[in-house]
Amino acid sequence: MAIKNNGTEVVIDGKVIKLSGYESEEYLQKVASYINGKINEYNRMDSFKRQPADMQSILLQLNIADDYFKTKAQLEEVQAELEAKDTEMYDIKHELIAAQIKLESREKQIKNYQKELGKQ
């Protein structure tokens, strides 16, 4: 079980916020940095700055949720590709084993034919 973090101070949009939870301080700082990056990205847009504060907050939340769902979809796609590759590799291994068994059988047949020819 993870140990609960008693509190980490992070700065988000110029405000110091104390966060606690089971994540490390480094992780919480990384999350705060991501949010600050989004805030800075949007603050460079004049159309965003003209919006009321509550609308700015909603737009940021929507953008972060959009990032989350796009990343989740990419992860699911990569996982599906990995599963397909695993299945393909499994099939190829079985084909290889079948080919090896067939080769060994043919080699035995050749040895038997050679023995028969040697007896004649």
Secondary structure, 3 states (H helix, E strand, C coil): CCCCEEEEEEEECCEEEEEEECCCHHHHHHHHHHHHHHHHHHHCCHHHHCCCHHHHHHHHHHHHHHHHHHHHHHHHHHHHHHHHHHHHHHHHHHHHHHHHHHHHHHHHHHHHHHHHHHHC
